[in-house]
Amino acid sequence: MQMHRIIHGDVKPQNVLVFTDETGSWVPKVMDFGFSTLLPLDESHVKLPRSWPWYAPEYLEYPEFTPPQAFKMELFSFGMLCLWFIFEKHLSSVLPLPEMPLPVPEPGDYDSEDYVLKPLAGLKQAGTIQREQLTSQEVAEMSAIHDDEFNSKLCTIIQSQSRRNGVEKLRLDVIGTKTRLLGRDHPYTLSDMTSLVMFYVDLGRWREAEMLALEVMETTKRTLGCEHPRALYSTINFSNVISKQGRLKEAERLTVDVLAVGRRTLGQKHSVTIYGMESLASTYQEQGRYREAEALLLEAVQEWERVWGPEHDIVMGIKSQLETIYQTEGRWQDAKKQHSDLTETLKRLYERGYLTLTSLKGQAFNFEEEDTQVSVSHHHMAPRNGIRSEELGVQYSRDQVDKRDDYGLTPLLRAAKEGNQSAVRLLLAQGADIRARDKWYFTPLLLAARQGHDAVSEQLLEAGADVEARGGPYGTTSLSFAAAGGYGVIMELLLAKGADVETRNGQGMTPLLFAARDGHDAEIRLLLSKGASMEAKDESGCTALSLALYHRHKTTVELLLENGADIESRNKEGMTPLIQVVQDGYEDGLGLLLAQGADIEAKDKYGETALYFAVLERDEVMVEMLLSKGADIETRTTTGRTPLFQAAAQGDVVIIGLLLSNGADIHARNNDGLTPLRIAEEKGEQRAVEILQSRRATCS
């Protein structure tokens, strides 16, 4: 095809036909289903179709390509296809996947005259392409990145097949290679970090997922700006992670802000804006705000259907979500219509060979209320929809009352999660197991408390639900979930039943720590009135005050300080709250702590003070604030470095000037006998060198 200047444009396994030739041999061929493009004879740019994840990484950066670039990218996709054929038996579980080291090619293995796309440090939204003749080392690095892309795509395929063994190691290896060759801030590296976030989410490893998603979000905002599409996308991903942990209000605030920016800067039809609609809809759905969720999903599905068509998995996923909402609200006709549309689409895909029979398993719902024949799917819908009690009584026989649906939920678990009081009452009366647990080990009470359903929580408590039952990946109790959500009524119910106010989960989080983290002042007062310790620490050594400062809940910080929170508590790194707010750039927090008399000279375990961290973070405002309060400008770390050393190493000429104007010793020496000038020279910070030399600094 390339010999005739034709680009296929959609190379993937679904477009491969396998047949026998005249000799009886099996022959696979990539078929053209109308996506191929005849390239122009000149160097005009062309647009190419694509199917995730079968495309070259350049697709993520640029909208158009020259013919030579398109040829190379098609070869990359063809290589991905070959890789799939090689590993198909492993992916289908016929054979175990062997452990394979990631190769890092040597520079000499490649022709230095080859032209490749150079990874750009700064991405421009317009997406123009620049091609340069690279050195042998640069070619080798780009080749290593392409090798790593194969590993990254392979990892995605394995994960999609639920083959999780080895995925984390492979993901970390890919990230390590890209970090070494491109840097931690490069979009390719951040993209693979995002994939690892999704993997951790799938495993319920929330802490790791949250920390990594936070790093991706903050790095993207710092390098590209807060309103760049990638920054908005990473913020939505972070919001999704915290939403899955039950921090629904925090997730809602983030997504609402992102959606507003997306609509203003990108427009209503941009993919990031639509993604934000989906995310916010899911958060609303978890809060039981079904009409708001429905409005957003209808808007999103209309745009996606316009772009991708009705058979795309994203479109079908949203329609399935709408169906669930209709079922939950008891809107039978709407649910039936939505389900009918989905079923017809699935049948079409099956007839064309895109689905197997197992893909259609469990799709036959029964939406006729008068039908006395009960299917599993129908009887699981009953508690969601508040149908008549006599119907529920008929449908839930003793052997079915605890039957689980495709998500592993019993009818009582489902009803508790969705706050259906009448269904909970009837199910309990029929002997439903109040101790049943879902796949994350949540009991009905845990689900009700996590979702903020106070009436259902009260029903379950009166029926004898275990108030200290633990669920979720870290073994969290109902009281902690209620504290995290700001559900004071549920907390009072639980405390009245003897809930442990100092209970800790696997991360060392107490109910007070959860409430402080999420800024729920009324719930903090309730817990303090019940004797909760303000100095309890999580596994990182953070107190309620530290968490409130980190999440910038100013009124919560003030409340804790008024109640005597220890202003000098230290985490595992030896950092006090004052050092932490400087590291996080929270100026209001710094002002609050200084006003309360926080020790301005406190040091962490490396001997670094708040002033040293302000210099490290290049925060001129905080440097000035601390100096105005008398911070020691000659404070030294365990390696003998003063703040001036750090400013010189970073080449931060503004802060160097600030420190020198406040009397910093330009001739100070660290433990190795080096001066700030010598450090600046070693780091290649020429402007810093010039400023220090102008003040008659010396190296020796």
C-alpha positions as CSV (number, residue, x, y, z in Angstrom):
1,M,0.0,0.0,0.0
2,Q,2.8,2.4,0.9
3,M,4.5,1.7,-2.5
4,H,1.3,3.2,-4.1
5,R,1.3,6.1,-1.5
6,I,-1.7,4.6,0.3
7,I,-2.1,4.8,4.1
8,H,-4.4,2.3,5.6
9,G,-5.1,4.5,8.6
10,D,-6.7,2.0,11.0
11,V,-4.3,-1.0,11.5
12,K,-5.7,-3.1,14.3
13,P,-6.7,-6.8,15.0
14,Q,-10.4,-6.1,14.3
15,N,-9.4,-5.3,10.7
16,V,-7.5,-8.5,10.1
17,L,-9.0,-11.3,8.1
18,V,-7.5,-14.8,8.3
19,F,-8.1,-17.3,5.5
20,T,-6.5,-20.2,3.6
21,D,-4.7,-19.8,0.3
22,E,-4.5,-22.4,-2.5
23,T,-1.8,-24.3,-0.7
24,G,-3.9,-24.7,2.5
25,S,-1.7,-22.2,4.5
26,W,-3.3,-19.7,6.9
27,V,-2.8,-16.2,5.6
28,P,-3.7,-13.1,7.7
29,K,-4.3,-9.8,5.8
30,V,-5.2,-6.3,6.9
31,M,-8.4,-5.3,5.2
32,D,-9.4,-1.9,4.1
33,F,-12.9,-0.9,5.5
34,G,-13.0,2.5,3.9
35,F,-10.4,4.3,6.1
36,S,-7.5,4.3,3.7
37,T,-6.1,7.6,2.3
38,L,-4.3,8.3,-1.0
39,L,-1.5,10.6,0.0
40,P,-0.6,13.7,-2.1
41,L,2.6,13.8,-4.1
42,D,3.9,16.9,-2.4
43,E,4.6,17.4,1.3
44,S,1.1,18.5,2.2
45,H,-0.2,17.6,5.6
46,V,-2.9,14.9,6.0
47,K,-5.2,13.8,8.8
48,L,-5.2,10.2,9.8
49,P,-7.9,8.1,11.5
50,R,-6.9,6.0,14.6
51,S,-8.1,3.4,17.0
52,W,-6.9,3.3,20.6
53,P,-4.5,1.8,21.6
54,W,-3.1,0.9,18.1
55,Y,-1.5,4.2,17.2
56,A,1.9,5.8,17.4
57,P,2.6,8.3,20.2
58,E,2.8,11.3,17.8
59,Y,-0.9,11.1,17.4
60,L,-1.3,12.6,20.8
61,E,0.8,15.6,19.9
62,Y,-0.1,16.8,16.4
63,P,-3.3,17.0,14.3
64,E,-1.7,16.5,10.8
65,F,1.3,14.8,9.3
66,T,3.4,14.8,6.1
67,P,3.4,11.6,4.0
68,P,6.8,10.4,5.2
69,Q,5.7,10.9,8.8
70,A,2.4,9.1,8.1
71,F,4.3,6.1,6.6
72,K,6.5,5.8,9.7
73,M,3.5,6.0,12.0
74,E,1.6,3.4,10.0
75,L,4.7,1.1,10.4
76,F,4.5,1.6,14.2
77,S,0.8,0.5,14.2
78,F,1.7,-2.5,12.0
79,G,4.4,-3.3,14.6
80,M,1.8,-3.2,17.3
81,L,-0.3,-5.6,15.3
82,C,2.6,-8.0,14.9
83,L,3.2,-7.7,18.6
84,W,-0.4,-8.6,19.2
85,F,-0.1,-11.7,17.0
86,I,3.0,-12.8,18.9
87,F,1.4,-12.5,22.3
88,E,-2.2,-13.4,21.4
89,K,-2.0,-16.8,23.1
90,H,-0.6,-15.2,26.3
91,L,-3.3,-12.5,26.3
92,S,-6.0,-15.1,25.9
93,S,-4.6,-17.1,28.9
94,V,-3.6,-20.1,26.8
95,L,0.0,-19.6,27.9
96,P,1.5,-17.7,30.8
97,L,3.2,-14.4,29.9
98,P,7.0,-14.6,30.4
99,E,8.9,-12.0,32.3
100,M,10.9,-9.9,29.8
101,P,13.4,-7.2,30.6
102,L,13.0,-3.8,28.8
103,P,15.8,-3.3,26.2
104,V,17.6,0.0,26.2
105,P,19.3,0.3,22.8
106,E,22.9,1.6,22.6
107,P,23.5,4.8,20.6
108,G,25.7,3.0,18.1
109,D,22.9,0.7,17.0
110,Y,21.2,3.5,15.0
111,D,22.0,5.5,11.9
112,S,22.6,9.1,13.0
113,E,21.4,10.4,9.6
114,D,17.9,9.1,10.2
115,Y,15.1,11.7,10.7
116,V,12.8,11.2,13.6
117,L,10.3,13.4,15.4
118,K,12.0,15.1,18.3
119,P,10.1,15.0,21.6
120,L,9.2,18.6,22.3
121,A,9.8,20.0,25.8
122,G,7.1,22.6,25.3
123,L,3.9,21.6,23.6
124,K,2.0,24.1,21.6
125,Q,-1.7,23.8,21.3
126,A,-1.7,24.6,17.6
127,G,0.4,21.5,17.1
128,T,2.9,22.4,14.3
129,I,5.5,19.7,13.6
130,Q,9.2,20.4,13.7
131,R,11.7,17.8,12.4
132,E,15.4,18.0,13.0
133,Q,18.4,15.9,12.1
134,L,19.4,14.5,15.4
135,T,22.6,13.2,16.9
136,S,23.2,9.5,17.3
137,Q,22.4,9.8,21.0
138,E,19.2,11.6,20.4
139,V,18.1,9.0,17.8
140,A,18.9,6.2,20.2
141,E,16.8,7.9,22.9
142,M,13.8,8.4,20.5
143,S,14.2,4.8,19.4
144,A,14.2,3.7,23.1
145,I,11.0,5.7,23.6
146,H,9.3,4.0,20.7
147,D,10.4,0.6,22.1
148,D,8.9,1.7,25.4
149,E,5.7,2.7,23.6
150,F,5.4,-1.0,22.5
151,N,5.8,-2.1,26.1
152,S,3.3,0.5,27.2
153,K,0.7,-0.6,24.7
154,L,1.3,-4.2,25.5
155,C,0.7,-3.4,29.1
156,T,-2.6,-1.7,28.2
157,I,-3.7,-4.8,26.2
158,I,-2.8,-7.2,29.1
159,Q,-4.6,-5.0,31.6
160,S,-7.7,-4.9,29.4
161,Q,-7.7,-8.7,29.4
162,S,-7.7,-8.6,33.3
163,R,-4.2,-10.2,33.2
164,R,-2.8,-8.1,36.1
165,N,0.3,-10.1,36.9
166,G,3.4,-8.1,35.9
167,V,1.4,-5.1,34.7
168,E,2.6,-2.8,37.6
169,K,6.3,-3.8,37.0
170,L,6.0,-3.2,33.3
171,R,4.3,0.2,33.8
172,L,7.0,1.3,36.3
173,D,9.7,0.2,33.9
174,V,8.1,2.2,31.1
175,I,7.8,5.3,33.3
176,G,11.4,4.8,34.5
177,T,12.7,4.7,31.0
178,K,10.8,7.7,29.8
179,T,11.7,9.7,33.0
180,R,15.4,9.0,32.3
181,L,15.2,9.9,28.6
182,L,12.6,12.6,28.5
183,G,12.2,13.8,32.1
184,R,9.5,13.4,34.7
185,D,7.6,16.4,33.3
186,H,7.3,15.2,29.7
187,P,3.8,14.5,28.4
188,Y,4.7,10.9,27.3
189,T,5.9,10.2,30.9
190,L,2.8,11.8,32.4
191,S,0.6,9.8,30.1
192,D,2.1,6.5,31.3
193,M,1.8,7.7,34.9
194,T,-1.9,8.3,34.2
195,S,-2.2,4.7,33.0
196,L,-0.6,3.5,36.2
197,V,-3.2,5.6,38.2
198,M,-6.0,3.8,36.4
199,F,-4.3,0.4,37.2
200,Y,-4.1,1.3,40.9
201,V,-7.8,2.4,40.8
202,D,-8.8,-1.0,39.4
203,L,-7.0,-2.7,42.3
204,G,-8.5,-0.3,44.9
205,R,-5.0,1.0,45.8
206,W,-6.5,4.4,46.5
207,R,-3.6,6.0,48.3
208,E,-1.1,5.3,45.5
209,A,-3.6,6.2,42.8
210,E,-4.3,9.6,44.5
211,M,-0.7,10.5,45.1
212,L,0.3,9.7,41.5
213,A,-2.8,11.4,40.0
214,L,-2.0,14.5,42.2
215,E,1.6,14.6,40.9
216,V,0.4,14.3,37.3
217,M,-2.2,17.1,37.8
218,E,0.2,19.5,39.6
219,T,3.0,18.9,37.1
220,T,0.8,19.4,34.1
221,K,-0.6,22.7,35.6
222,R,2.9,23.9,36.3
223,T,4.4,23.1,32.9
224,L,1.4,23.9,30.6
225,G,-0.7,26.2,32.6
226,C,-3.9,25.7,34.6
227,E,-6.2,26.1,31.6
228,H,-4.4,23.9,29.1
229,P,-6.5,20.9,27.9
230,R,-4.1,18.4,29.4
231,A,-4.2,20.2,32.8
232,L,-8.0,20.1,32.8
233,Y,-8.0,16.4,31.8
234,S,-5.5,15.5,34.6
235,T,-7.7,17.5,37.1
236,I,-10.7,15.5,36.0
237,N,-8.7,12.2,36.5
238,F,-7.7,13.3,40.0
239,S,-11.3,14.2,40.7
240,N,-12.4,10.7,39.6
241,V,-9.9,9.1,42.0
242,I,-11.0,11.0,45.1
243,S,-14.7,10.5,44.1
244,K,-14.2,6.7,44.1
245,Q,-13.0,7.1,47.7
246,G,-16.2,8.8,48.7
247,R,-14.9,12.3,48.8
248,L,-17.8,13.4,46.6
249,K,-18.1,17.1,47.6
250,E,-14.4,17.7,47.0
251,A,-14.6,15.9,43.6
252,E,-17.7,17.9,42.7
253,R,-16.0,21.2,43.4
254,L,-13.0,20.3,41.3
255,T,-15.0,19.1,38.3
256,V,-17.4,22.0,38.4
257,D,-14.5,24.4,38.2
258,V,-12.8,22.4,35.4
259,L,-16.1,22.2,33.4
260,A,-16.5,26.0,33.7
261,V,-13.0,26.6,32.3
262,G,-13.4,24.0,29.6
263,R,-16.7,25.5,28.4
264,R,-15.1,29.0,28.4
265,T,-11.7,28.2,26.8
266,L,-12.4,25.1,24.7
267,G,-16.1,25.2,23.9
268,Q,-19.0,22.9,24.6
269,K,-18.0,20.3,22.0
270,H,-14.4,19.8,23.1
271,S,-13.5,16.3,24.3
272,V,-12.2,17.6,27.6
273,T,-15.4,19.4,28.2
274,I,-17.5,16.4,27.5
275,Y,-15.2,14.2,29.7
276,G,-15.8,16.7,32.5
277,M,-19.6,16.3,32.0
278,E,-19.3,12.6,32.3
279,S,-17.2,12.9,35.4
280,L,-19.5,15.4,37.1
281,A,-22.6,13.3,36.2
282,S,-21.0,10.2,37.9
283,T,-20.4,12.3,41.0
284,Y,-24.0,13.5,41.0
285,Q,-25.2,10.0,40.5
286,E,-23.2,8.8,43.5
287,Q,-24.9,11.5,45.6
288,G,-28.4,10.5,44.4
289,R,-28.8,13.7,42.3
290,Y,-30.1,11.8,39.4
291,R,-31.8,14.5,37.4
292,E,-28.6,16.6,37.3
293,A,-26.6,13.5,36.3
294,E,-29.1,12.7,33.6
295,A,-29.0,16.2,32.1
296,L,-25.2,16.1,31.8
297,L,-25.1,12.6,30.4
298,L,-27.7,13.4,27.7
299,E,-25.6,16.3,26.7
300,A,-22.4,14.2,26.7
301,V,-23.8,11.3,24.8
302,Q,-25.2,13.6,22.1
303,E,-21.7,15.0,21.4
304,W,-20.0,11.7,21.5
305,E,-22.5,10.1,19.2
306,R,-22.0,12.9,16.8
307,V,-18.2,12.3,16.8
308,W,-18.0,8.5,17.2
309,G,-21.4,7.1,16.1
310,P,-23.9,5.1,18.2
311,E,-21.8,1.9,18.3
312,H,-18.7,3.4,20.1
313,D,-18.0,1.9,23.5
314,I,-18.0,5.3,25.2
315,V,-21.5,6.1,23.7
316,M,-22.8,2.7,24.8
317,G,-21.3,3.1,28.3
318,I,-23.1,6.4,28.8
319,K,-26.4,5.0,27.6
320,S,-26.0,2.1,30.0
321,Q,-25.4,4.7,32.8
322,L,-28.6,6.5,31.8
323,E,-30.4,3.2,31.9
324,T,-29.2,2.6,35.5
325,I,-30.4,6.1,36.5
326,Y,-33.9,5.5,34.9
327,Q,-34.1,2.1,36.8
328,T,-33.1,3.8,40.1
329,E,-35.8,6.4,39.7
330,G,-38.4,3.9,38.7
331,R,-38.8,5.3,35.2
332,W,-39.6,2.0,33.6
333,Q,-40.5,3.1,30.1
334,D,-37.4,5.3,29.7
335,A,-35.3,2.4,31.0
336,K,-36.9,-0.1,28.7
337,K,-36.3,2.2,25.7
338,Q,-32.7,2.8,26.6
339,H,-32.1,-0.9,27.1
340,S,-33.8,-1.8,23.9
341,D,-31.5,0.6,22.0
342,L,-28.4,-0.9,23.7
343,T,-29.6,-4.5,23.0
344,E,-30.1,-3.8,19.3
345,T,-26.6,-2.2,19.0
346,L,-25.1,-5.2,20.7
347,K,-26.9,-7.6,18.4
348,R,-25.6,-5.6,15.3
349,L,-22.0,-5.8,16.7
350,Y,-22.4,-9.5,17.4
351,E,-23.7,-10.2,13.9
352,R,-20.7,-8.4,12.5
353,G,-18.3,-10.5,14.6
354,Y,-17.2,-7.8,17.0
355,L,-18.7,-9.5,20.1
356,T,-18.9,-13.0,21.4
357,L,-21.9,-14.7,23.1
358,T,-20.2,-14.1,26.5
359,S,-20.3,-10.4,25.8
360,L,-24.1,-10.6,25.6
361,K,-24.5,-12.6,28.8
362,G,-26.9,-11.0,31.3
363,Q,-28.4,-8.5,28.8
364,A,-32.0,-9.8,28.9
365,F,-33.8,-7.4,31.4
366,N,-37.5,-7.7,31.9
367,F,-39.2,-4.3,32.2
368,E,-42.8,-5.4,32.3
369,E,-44.1,-4.7,35.9
370,E,-47.1,-6.9,35.4
371,D,-45.0,-9.9,34.3
372,T,-45.0,-12.5,37.2
373,Q,-42.0,-14.3,35.8
374,V,-39.0,-12.9,37.6
375,S,-35.5,-12.7,36.0
376,V,-32.4,-12.1,38.1
377,S,-32.0,-8.7,36.5
378,H,-35.6,-7.7,37.2
379,H,-35.6,-8.7,40.8
380,H,-32.4,-6.8,41.4
381,M,-34.1,-3.7,39.9
382,A,-36.9,-3.9,42.4
383,P,-35.2,-2.2,45.4
384,R,-33.9,0.5,43.2
385,N,-37.3,1.5,41.9
386,G,-39.6,1.5,44.9
387,I,-42.2,-0.8,43.2
388,R,-45.3,-1.9,45.2
389,S,-44.6,-3.9,48.3
390,E,-46.8,-6.8,47.2
391,E,-44.7,-7.2,44.1
392,L,-41.5,-7.1,46.0
393,G,-42.9,-9.8,48.3
394,V,-43.7,-12.0,45.4
395,Q,-40.3,-11.5,43.7
396,Y,-38.1,-12.1,46.7
397,S,-38.5,-15.7,47.8
398,R,-36.2,-17.0,50.6
399,D,-33.7,-18.5,48.2
400,Q,-33.5,-15.2,46.2
401,V,-33.5,-12.5,48.8
402,D,-29.7,-12.6,49.0
403,K,-29.0,-13.5,45.4
404,R,-26.2,-11.3,43.9
405,D,-26.3,-9.3,40.7
406,D,-23.5,-9.0,38.1
407,Y,-21.8,-6.5,40.3
408,G,-21.7,-8.8,43.3
409,L,-24.4,-6.8,45.1
410,T,-27.3,-8.4,47.0
411,P,-30.7,-6.6,46.8
412,L,-30.1,-5.2,50.3
413,L,-26.6,-3.9,49.4
414,R,-28.0,-2.2,46.3
415,A,-30.9,-0.7,48.2
416,A,-28.7,0.6,51.0
417,K,-26.2,2.1,48.5
418,E,-29.0,4.0,46.7
419,G,-30.9,5.0,49.8
420,N,-34.2,3.2,49.1
421,Q,-35.9,3.1,52.5
422,S,-39.0,1.1,51.5
423,A,-36.9,-1.6,49.8
424,V,-34.6,-1.8,52.8
425,R,-37.5,-2.2,55.2
426,L,-39.1,-4.9,53.1
427,L,-35.9,-6.8,52.5
428,L,-35.0,-6.8,56.2
429,A,-38.5,-8.1,56.9
430,Q,-37.9,-10.9,54.5
431,G,-34.7,-11.9,56.3
432,A,-32.1,-10.3,54.0
433,D,-28.5,-10.8,55.3
434,I,-27.6,-7.5,57.0
435,R,-23.9,-8.7,57.2
436,A,-23.6,-9.3,53.4
437,R,-20.5,-7.7,51.8
438,D,-19.7,-6.6,48.3
439,K,-16.4,-7.1,46.5
440,W,-14.8,-4.2,48.4
441,Y,-16.1,-5.7,51.7
442,F,-18.7,-3.1,52.2
443,T,-21.7,-4.0,54.3
444,P,-25.1,-2.3,53.7
445,L,-24.4,0.1,56.6
446,L,-21.0,1.0,55.2
447,L,-22.6,1.8,51.8
448,A,-25.4,3.8,53.4
449,A,-23.0,5.8,55.6
450,R,-20.6,6.4,52.7
451,Q,-23.4,7.7,50.5
452,G,-24.9,9.9,53.2
453,H,-28.3,8.1,53.5
454,D,-29.2,8.9,57.1
455,A,-32.7,7.3,57.1
456,V,-31.4,4.0,55.7
457,S,-28.4,4.1,58.1
458,E,-30.9,4.4,61.0
459,Q,-33.0,1.5,59.7
460,L,-29.9,-0.7,59.5
461,L,-28.6,0.3,62.9
462,E,-32.0,-0.5,64.4
463,A,-31.9,-3.9,62.7
464,G,-28.6,-4.7,64.4
465,A,-26.0,-3.7,61.8
466,D,-22.4,-4.0,63.1
467,V,-21.3,-0.4,63.8
468,E,-17.6,-1.3,63.7
469,A,-17.6,-3.3,60.5
470,R,-14.8,-2.3,58.2
471,G,-14.8,-2.0,54.4
472,G,-12.9,-0.6,51.4
473,P,-9.3,-1.2,50.6
474,Y,-8.0,0.2,53.9
475,G,-10.6,-1.2,56.3
476,T,-12.6,2.0,57.1
477,T,-15.5,2.1,59.4
478,S,-18.9,3.7,58.9
479,L,-18.1,6.6,61.3
480,S,-15.0,7.5,59.3
481,F,-16.9,7.4,56.0
482,A,-19.6,9.6,57.5
483,A,-17.0,12.0,58.8
484,A,-15.3,12.1,55.3
485,G,-18.6,12.9,53.7
486,G,-19.7,15.5,56.3
487,Y,-22.8,13.5,57.2
488,G,-23.3,14.7,60.8
489,V,-26.7,13.1,61.3
490,I,-25.3,9.6,60.5
491,M,-22.3,10.3,62.8
492,E,-24.6,11.0,65.7
493,L,-26.6,7.8,65.0
494,L,-23.4,5.8,64.9
495,L,-21.9,7.5,68.1
496,A,-25.2,6.8,69.9
497,K,-24.7,3.1,69.1
498,G,-21.2,3.2,70.6
499,A,-19.0,3.8,67.5
500,D,-15.3,4.1,68.4
501,V,-14.4,7.7,68.0
502,E,-10.7,6.8,67.7
503,T,-11.1,4.0,65.1
504,R,-8.2,3.8,62.6
505,N,-8.1,2.4,59.1
506,G,-5.1,0.9,57.4
507,Q,-3.7,4.3,56.6
508,G,-4.0,5.3,60.3
509,M,-6.8,7.7,59.5
510,T,-9.3,8.5,62.4
511,P,-12.7,10.0,61.9
512,L,-11.3,13.4,62.9
513,L,-8.5,13.2,60.4
514,F,-11.1,12.5,57.7
515,A,-13.3,15.4,58.7
516,A,-10.3,17.7,58.9
517,R,-9.0,16.6,55.5
518,D,-12.3,17.4,53.9
519,G,-13.1,20.6,55.8
520,H,-16.2,19.5,57.7
521,D,-16.2,21.9,60.6
522,A,-19.5,20.9,62.2
523,E,-18.5,17.3,62.2
524,I,-15.1,18.2,63.8
525,R,-16.9,19.9,66.6
526,L,-19.1,16.8,67.1
527,L,-16.1,14.5,67.3
528,L,-14.2,16.9,69.6
529,S,-17.2,16.9,71.9
530,K,-17.0,13.1,72.1
531,G,-13.4,13.2,73.1
532,A,-11.6,12.7,69.8
533,S,-7.9,13.4,69.9
534,M,-6.7,16.3,67.8
535,E,-3.1,14.9,67.9
536,A,-3.8,11.6,66.3
537,K,-1.6,11.0,63.3
538,D,-2.0,9.0,60.1
539,E,0.7,6.7,58.7
540,S,2.7,9.7,57.3
541,G,2.6,11.4,60.7
542,C,0.1,14.1,59.7
543,T,-2.3,15.5,62.2
544,A,-5.7,17.0,61.7
545,L,-4.1,20.4,61.5
546,S,-1.6,19.3,58.9
547,L,-4.3,17.8,56.7
548,A,-6.5,20.9,57.0
549,L,-3.6,23.1,56.0
550,Y,-2.6,20.8,53.1
551,H,-6.2,20.9,51.7
552,R,-6.4,24.7,52.4
553,H,-9.5,24.6,54.6
554,K,-8.9,27.9,56.3
555,T,-11.9,27.9,58.7
556,T,-11.0,24.3,59.7
557,V,-7.5,25.4,60.5
558,E,-8.8,28.3,62.6
559,L,-11.2,25.9,64.4
560,L,-8.4,23.4,65.2
561,L,-6.1,26.2,66.4
562,E,-8.9,27.6,68.6
563,N,-9.2,24.2,70.2
564,G,-5.5,23.9,71.0
565,A,-4.1,21.9,68.1
566,D,-0.3,21.3,68.5
567,I,1.3,23.9,66.2
568,E,4.7,22.1,66.5
569,S,3.7,18.5,65.7
570,R,6.0,16.7,63.3
571,N,5.4,14.2,60.5
572,K,7.7,11.3,59.7
573,E,10.0,13.7,57.8
574,G,10.3,15.9,60.9
575,M,8.3,18.6,59.2
576,T,6.2,21.0,61.3
577,P,2.9,22.5,60.0
578,L,4.9,25.7,59.3
579,I,7.4,23.9,57.0
580,Q,4.6,22.1,55.3
581,V,2.6,25.2,54.4
582,V,5.7,26.7,52.9
583,Q,6.4,23.6,50.9
584,D,2.8,23.7,49.7
585,G,2.8,27.4,48.9
586,Y,-0.2,28.2,51.2
587,E,0.3,31.8,52.1
588,D,-2.8,32.2,54.2
589,G,-1.8,29.1,56.2
590,L,1.7,30.6,56.8
591,G,0.1,33.8,58.1
592,L,-2.2,31.9,60.5
593,L,0.7,29.9,61.9
594,L,3.0,32.8,62.3
595,A,0.2,34.7,64.1
596,Q,-0.1,31.8,66.5
597,G,3.6,31.9,67.3
598,A,4.8,28.9,65.3
599,D,8.6,28.3,65.6
600,I,10.0,29.9,62.5
601,E,13.4,28.1,63.0
602,A,12.0,24.6,63.3
603,K,14.0,22.1,61.2
604,D,13.0,18.8,59.5
605,K,15.2,15.8,59.7
606,Y,17.5,17.2,57.0
607,G,18.0,20.4,58.9
608,E,15.9,22.5,56.5
609,T,13.8,25.4,57.9
610,A,10.7,27.1,56.5
611,L,13.0,29.7,54.9
612,Y,15.0,27.1,53.2
613,F,11.9,25.5,51.7
614,A,10.6,28.9,50.6
615,V,13.8,29.3,48.6
616,L,13.6,25.7,47.3
617,E,10.1,26.4,46.1
618,R,11.1,29.7,44.5
619,D,8.4,31.5,46.4
620,E,9.5,35.1,46.7
621,V,6.4,36.2,48.6
622,M,7.0,33.6,51.3
623,V,10.8,34.4,51.5
624,E,9.9,38.0,52.1
625,M,7.2,37.1,54.7
626,L,9.7,34.9,56.7
627,L,12.5,37.4,56.5
628,S,10.2,40.1,57.7
629,K,9.4,37.9,60.8
630,G,13.1,37.5,61.6
631,A,13.9,34.1,60.0
632,D,17.6,33.2,60.4
633,I,19.1,33.8,57.0
634,E,22.2,31.8,57.9
635,T,20.4,28.6,59.0
636,R,22.2,25.5,57.8
637,T,21.1,22.1,56.7
638,T,22.8,18.9,57.7
639,T,25.1,19.3,54.7
640,G,26.0,22.8,55.7
641,R,24.0,24.6,53.0
642,T,22.4,28.0,53.8
643,P,19.4,29.3,51.8
644,L,21.8,31.2,49.6
645,F,23.3,27.9,48.4
646,Q,20.0,26.7,47.3
647,A,19.1,29.9,45.5
648,A,22.5,29.8,43.7
649,A,22.1,26.1,42.7
650,Q,18.7,27.0,41.2
651,G,19.9,30.1,39.5
652,D,17.1,32.1,41.1
653,V,18.5,35.6,40.6
654,V,15.5,37.3,42.3
655,I,15.8,35.3,45.5
656,I,19.6,35.6,45.4
657,G,19.1,39.4,45.4
658,L,16.5,39.2,48.3
659,L,18.9,37.2,50.4
660,L,21.9,39.3,49.7
661,S,20.0,42.5,50.4
662,N,19.0,41.0,53.8
663,G,22.7,40.3,54.7
664,A,23.2,36.7,53.6
665,D,26.9,35.6,53.9
666,I,28.2,35.4,50.3
667,H,31.4,33.7,51.5
668,A,29.7,30.9,53.5
669,R,31.0,27.4,52.9
670,N,29.1,24.1,53.1
671,N,30.4,20.9,54.6
672,D,32.5,20.2,51.4
673,G,34.1,23.7,51.7
674,L,32.2,25.0,48.6
675,T,30.8,28.6,48.3
676,P,27.5,29.6,46.7
677,L,29.5,30.9,43.7
678,R,31.2,27.6,43.2
679,I,27.8,25.8,43.4
680,A,26.3,28.2,40.8
681,E,29.3,27.5,38.5
682,E,29.0,23.8,38.8
683,K,25.3,24.0,38.0
684,G,25.9,26.2,35.0
685,E,23.8,29.0,36.3
686,Q,25.5,31.9,34.5
687,R,23.3,34.7,35.6
688,A,23.6,33.6,39.3
689,V,27.4,33.5,38.8
690,E,27.4,37.1,37.4
691,I,25.3,38.4,40.3
692,L,27.5,36.7,42.9
693,Q,30.7,37.9,41.2
694,S,29.4,41.4,41.1
695,R,29.2,41.2,44.9
696,R,32.8,40.1,45.0
697,A,32.0,36.5,45.8
698,T,34.9,34.0,45.5
699,C,35.1,30.3,44.8
700,S,37.9,29.6,47.1
